[in-house]
């Protein structure tokens, strides 16, 4: 075995350029597989983190009714969800821990001549608890502010930075439309939303204030209702209870299409896993084609090598080399070529994954399991695609081989 390895390395060194071109096919295939796996894992972790940032065991009720004419961009106007719906859910759904009505609309925030496009969210203080969203500094508004519709707000970190720069926004005043609002606090950074957009580019305010001073809506209206289940295990039960309560309140019989949609955080996570899993499998199938092409390259080069070294094979057989010795020699050479390509592909994939992680901000890294699979695949390619040329070399007739120039 050792002598076969030495002979294989000597043959590779003699034809370094040809060996390099052979290795290149395997290198590209292995690198493609490792990078695709790393990107798939990174994307899954990134989106999974964004979904987790929604809150703790979050459930969202959306209306399915179209927005009313003239209210383009305002969430919930013309829909059938109401504050009473939320109160009924909080009162009757035993698996729901907290709930908060939510309305949202685009705004233009202004501070000392600087104007920034952002979003306003009208809700209650419970919204922050539902979303597990803490304050970086300052405080949230008291219950009296919701009752009196005081013009106060809490800013997301992106809006605070864009509008106030290095200044501390807490205690300062900004203008939204014709009204001046006092900033009570700044929220911790949440990052990108799983459905797109920056979660931190927002001004959060009492729902009554929002309806009176930002975008008009009837006092009983709720654009959407966000809830948190008592635990991860009771999420499905909370969804079922919420659906049952709303069907009863909206007088919608079983079997008929409701005018609302209930979605849970667990559903978002399951959908995300299914999508990223399917994409990863598809991309891996494409990358696997590169490995097959590389394997065919190994087989072609080994066939050329056998044809060029026919006389050498005849000499070895004449001095006592058995058929198995010749088979092992050429098989080892094919495996070594594949392994060199595999190891080089792993090294390059680690570097590319690091560069992609730096550029995208995603947690892209080549997994140890992917490296082991890549090495095993390279070895298998060497054995499978190198066997036919090695067998052909081993079955040469010594006399005819010696007579070949």
C-alpha positions in Angstrom: 0.0 0.0 0.0 2.8 2.4 0.9 4.7 1.7 -2.3 1.5 2.2 -4.3 1.1 5.6 -2.6 4.7 6.6 -3.3 4.3 5.6 -7.0 1.0 7.6 -7.2 2.6 10.7 -5.7 5.6 10.4 -8.1 3.3 10.1 -11.1 1.3 13.1 -10.0 4.5 15.1 -9.6 5.7 14.1 -13.0 2.5 15.5 -14.6 1.8 18.4 -12.2 -0.1 20.6 -14.7 -2.4 17.8 -15.8 -2.9 16.8 -12.2 -3.8 20.4 -11.3 -6.4 20.6 -14.0 -7.9 17.3 -12.7 -7.9 18.5 -9.1 -9.6 21.7 -10.2 -12.9 19.9 -11.1 -13.1 18.2 -7.7 -12.1 21.4 -6.0 -14.9 23.4 -7.6 -17.5 20.7 -6.8 -16.5 20.3 -3.2 -16.3 24.1 -2.7 -19.8 24.4 -4.2 -21.3 21.8 -1.9 -19.6 23.3 1.2 -20.6 26.9 0.3 -24.2 26.0 -0.5 -24.5 24.1 2.8 -23.0 27.1 4.7 -25.3 29.6 3.0 -28.4 27.5 3.6 -27.5 27.1 7.3 -26.6 30.8 7.6 -29.9 31.9 6.0 -31.9 29.5 8.2 -30.2 30.9 11.3 -30.6 34.5 10.2 -34.3 34.2 9.3 -34.9 32.0 12.4 -33.4 34.7 14.6 -35.6 37.4 13.0 -38.7 35.3 13.7 -37.6 34.8 17.3 -37.3 38.5 17.5 -41.0 38.9 17.0 -41.4 38.0 20.7 -42.2 35.1 22.9 -44.7 32.6 21.6 -46.3 35.3 19.5 -49.7 34.9 17.8 -51.0 37.5 15.3 -54.5 38.0 14.1 -54.8 39.8 10.8 -58.1 41.0 9.2 -58.8 39.8 5.7 -61.0 42.7 4.7 -59.6 45.2 2.2 -58.6 48.6 3.5 -61.1 51.3 3.1 -60.9 53.8 0.2 -58.7 56.7 1.0 -56.8 54.9 3.7 -53.9 53.5 1.6 -51.0 52.6 3.7 -52.9 52.5 7.0 -53.1 49.1 8.6 -56.5 48.0 9.6 -59.0 50.7 8.5 -62.1 49.0 7.1 -61.3 45.7 8.8 -63.5 44.0 11.4 -61.1 43.5 14.3 -62.0 45.6 17.3 -60.7 46.4 20.8 -63.6 44.4 22.1 -62.4 41.4 20.1 -59.0 41.7 21.9 -60.6 42.1 25.3 -62.8 39.0 24.7 -59.7 37.0 23.8 -57.8 38.2 26.9 -60.8 37.3 29.0 -61.9 34.0 27.6 -58.7 32.4 26.0 -57.0 30.6 28.9 -53.9 29.9 26.9 -53.3 33.6 26.0 -51.1 35.5 28.4 -51.1 39.0 26.9 -52.7 40.8 24.0 -52.3 44.2 22.4 -54.1 46.0 19.5 -51.8 47.2 16.7 -52.2 49.9 14.0 -49.5 51.0 11.7 -49.0 53.8 9.1 -46.1 55.5 7.4 -45.1 58.9 8.8 -42.6 61.8 8.2 -40.8 62.6 11.5 -39.2 66.0 11.8 -36.6 67.4 14.3 -35.0 70.8 13.9 -35.3 70.9 10.1 -34.2 67.2 9.6 -37.0 65.1 8.1 -37.0 61.3 8.1 -39.5 58.9 6.6 -40.5 56.2 9.1 -43.5 54.3 10.5 -45.8 54.9 13.4 -47.3 52.1 15.5 -50.3 52.7 17.8 -50.7 50.2 20.5 -50.7 49.7 24.3 -47.8 49.3 26.7 -48.5 45.5 26.6 -47.2 45.5 23.0 -43.7 45.7 24.3 -44.3 42.7 26.7 -45.9 40.6 23.9 -42.8 41.3 21.7 -40.3 40.9 24.5 -39.0 44.3 23.5 -37.1 46.2 26.2 -36.1 49.8 26.5 -32.5 50.8 26.0 -33.1 54.0 27.9 -36.0 56.1 29.1 -39.4 54.7 30.0 -42.7 53.7 28.4 -45.8 55.8 28.7 -48.2 55.3 31.8 -51.8 54.1 31.5 -53.0 57.7 31.8 -51.3 58.7 28.6 -53.4 56.1 26.7 -56.6 57.4 28.3 -55.8 61.1 27.7 -54.3 60.5 24.3 -51.1 62.4 25.2 -48.7 63.1 22.4 -45.8 60.9 23.6 -43.8 58.2 21.9 -41.0 55.7 22.2 -38.5 55.4 19.3 -36.9 52.5 17.7 -33.1 52.7 17.5 -32.9 53.3 13.7 -35.4 56.2 13.8 -33.6 57.6 16.9 -30.2 57.5 15.1 -31.5 58.8 11.8 -33.5 61.7 13.3 -31.3 62.8 16.3 -27.9 61.5 15.3 -25.5 61.5 18.3 -28.0 63.3 20.6 -30.0 61.5 23.2 -33.7 61.7 22.1 -35.2 61.1 25.5 -37.0 64.2 26.7 -36.7 65.9 23.3 -39.6 66.7 21.0 -40.2 65.8 17.4 -43.0 66.6 15.0 -45.2 64.1 13.2 -47.6 65.8 10.8 -48.9 68.9 12.5 -48.4 67.6 16.0 -45.4 67.7 18.4 -44.6 64.5 20.4 -42.3 64.1 23.4 -39.9 61.2 23.3 -40.1 59.1 26.4 -37.6 56.4 25.6 -35.6 54.5 23.0 -36.0 50.8 22.4 -33.3 48.1 22.2 -32.3 47.1 18.6 -34.4 44.3 17.1 -32.9 44.2 13.6 -34.6 43.1 10.3 -38.1 41.7 10.3 -38.7 38.2 8.9 -41.1 39.7 6.3 -38.7 42.5 5.3 -38.2 45.9 6.7 -36.4 47.4 9.7 -38.2 46.7 12.9 -36.3 49.5 14.6 -37.4 52.2 12.2 -40.6 53.0 14.2 -42.2 55.5 16.5 -44.4 53.6 19.0 -47.2 55.5 20.7 -50.5 55.0 22.6 -53.3 53.7 20.3 -55.6 56.6 21.2 -52.9 59.1 20.4 -52.2 57.4 17.0 -55.9 57.5 16.0 -56.4 61.1 17.0 -53.1 62.7 15.9 -51.5 60.4 13.3 -54.0 58.5 11.2 -57.7 58.7 12.0 -59.6 55.5 12.8 -62.8 54.7 14.8 -62.1 54.4 18.6 -63.1 50.8 18.7 -60.9 49.7 15.7 -57.9 47.4 15.9 -55.8 46.9 12.8 -54.4 43.7 14.1 -54.1 41.9 17.4 -50.8 40.6 18.8 -50.8 38.0 21.6 -48.4 35.8 23.4 -49.3 32.3 24.5 -48.7 31.2 28.1 -46.0 28.8 26.8 -44.6 27.3 23.6 -46.6 24.1 24.4 -50.0 26.0 24.6 -49.5 28.0 21.4 -51.7 25.7 19.3 -54.4 25.7 21.9 -54.2 29.5 22.1 -54.7 29.7 18.3 -57.7 27.4 18.5 -59.2 29.3 21.3 -58.7 32.7 19.5 -60.2 31.3 16.3 -63.2 30.0 18.2 -63.8 33.2 20.1 -63.6 35.4 16.9 -65.8 33.1 14.9 -68.4 33.4 17.6 -68.1 37.1 17.9 -68.2 37.7 14.2 -71.1 35.2 13.7 -69.2 33.0 11.3 -70.3 29.4 11.1 -67.9 26.5 11.0 -66.9 25.6 7.4 -67.3 29.2 6.2 -64.3 31.4 5.4 -63.6 33.8 8.3 -62.8 37.5 7.9 -59.6 37.1 9.9 -56.4 35.0 9.8 -54.6 33.7 12.9 -50.8 33.1 12.5 -48.4 31.9 15.2 -44.7 32.2 15.5 -44.4 28.4 15.3 -46.1 28.6 11.8 -43.6 31.2 10.6 -40.7 29.0 11.8 -42.1 25.9 10.2 -42.6 27.7 6.9 -39.1 29.2 7.1 -37.6 25.7 7.7 -39.5 24.3 4.8 -38.4 27.0 2.4 -34.8 27.1 3.3 -34.7 23.3 3.4 -36.1 23.0 -0.1 -33.7 25.7 -1.5 -30.7 24.0 0.1 -31.6 20.6 -1.4 -32.1 22.2 -4.8 -28.8 24.0 -4.6 -27.0 20.9 -3.3 -28.3 18.9 -6.3 -26.9 21.6 -8.6 -23.6 21.5 -6.8 -23.5 17.7 -6.9 -23.4 17.9 -10.7 -20.0 19.7 -10.4 -18.7 16.8 -8.4 -19.9 14.3 -11.0 -18.2 16.4 -13.8 -15.0 16.5 -11.7 -15.2 12.7 -11.3 -15.5 12.2 -15.0 -12.4 14.4 -15.4 -10.5 12.2 -13.0 -11.5 9.1 -15.0 -10.5 10.7 -18.3 -7.1 11.7 -17.0 -6.5 8.3 -15.5 -7.4 6.6 -18.8 -4.8 8.9 -20.5 -2.3 8.0 -17.8 -2.8 4.3 -18.3 -2.4 4.7 -22.1 0.9 6.7 -21.6 2.3 4.2 -19.0 1.5 1.0 -20.7 5.1 0.0 -21.1 5.8 0.8 -17.4 2.9 -1.5 -16.5 4.4 -4.2 -18.6 7.8 -3.9 -16.9 6.2 -4.1 -13.5 4.2 -7.2 -14.4 7.3 -8.8 -15.9 9.3 -8.4 -12.7 6.5 -9.9 -10.6 3.8 -7.3 -10.0 0.4 -9.0 -9.7 -2.9 -7.8 -11.2 -4.0 -6.6 -7.7 -0.8 -4.5 -7.3 -1.4 -2.6 -10.6 -5.1 -2.1 -9.7 -4.2 -0.7 -6.2 -1.5 1.6 -7.7 -3.8 3.4 -10.1 -6.7 3.4 -7.7 -4.6 5.1 -5.1 -3.5 7.7 -7.7 -7.1 8.5 -8.5 -8.1 8.7 -4.8 -5.1 11.0 -4.0 -6.0 13.3 -6.8 -9.6 13.5 -5.5 -8.5 14.0 -1.9 -6.2 16.9 -2.9 -9.1 18.5 -4.7 -11.4 17.9 -1.7 -9.0 19.4 0.8 -8.3 22.4 -1.4 -12.0 22.9 -1.9 -12.7 22.8 1.9 -9.9 25.4 2.5 -11.2 27.7 -0.2 -14.9 27.3 1.0 -13.9 28.3 4.5 -12.3 31.5 3.1 -15.2 32.2 0.8 -17.7 31.6 3.7 -15.8 34.0 5.9 -15.8 36.7 3.2 -19.6 36.2 2.6 -20.3 36.4 6.3 -18.4 39.7 6.5 -20.2 41.1 3.5 -23.8 40.0 4.3 -23.8 40.0 8.1 -25.2 36.4 8.1 -23.8 33.7 10.3 -22.3 31.8 7.3 -19.7 29.2 8.3 -18.7 25.8 6.9 -19.9 23.1 9.3 -17.6 20.3 10.4 -20.1 17.7 9.2 -20.0 19.3 5.7 -16.2 19.0 5.7 -16.3 15.3 6.6 -18.9 14.7 3.9 -16.8 16.6 1.4 -13.7 14.4 2.2 -15.8 11.2 2.1 -17.3 12.3 -1.2 -13.9 13.1 -2.7 -12.6 9.6 -1.7 -15.7 7.9 -3.1 -15.3 9.8 -6.4 -11.7 8.7 -6.6 -12.7 5.1 -6.0 -15.7 5.0 -8.3 -14.3 7.0 -11.2 -10.8 5.6 -10.8 -11.8 2.0 -10.7 -12.4 1.5 -14.4 -9.0 2.9 -15.5 -7.2 1.0 -12.7 -9.0 -2.2 -13.7 -8.1 -1.6 -17.4 -4.4 -1.1 -16.4 -4.5 -4.3 -14.2 -5.8 -6.4 -17.1 -3.2 -5.5 -19.7 -1.3 -8.4 -21.2 2.3 -8.1 -20.1 3.8 -9.1 -23.4 1.6 -6.6 -25.4 2.4 -3.9 -22.8 6.1 -4.4 -23.1 5.8 -4.2 -26.9 4.0 -0.9 -26.8 6.1 2.2 -27.5 
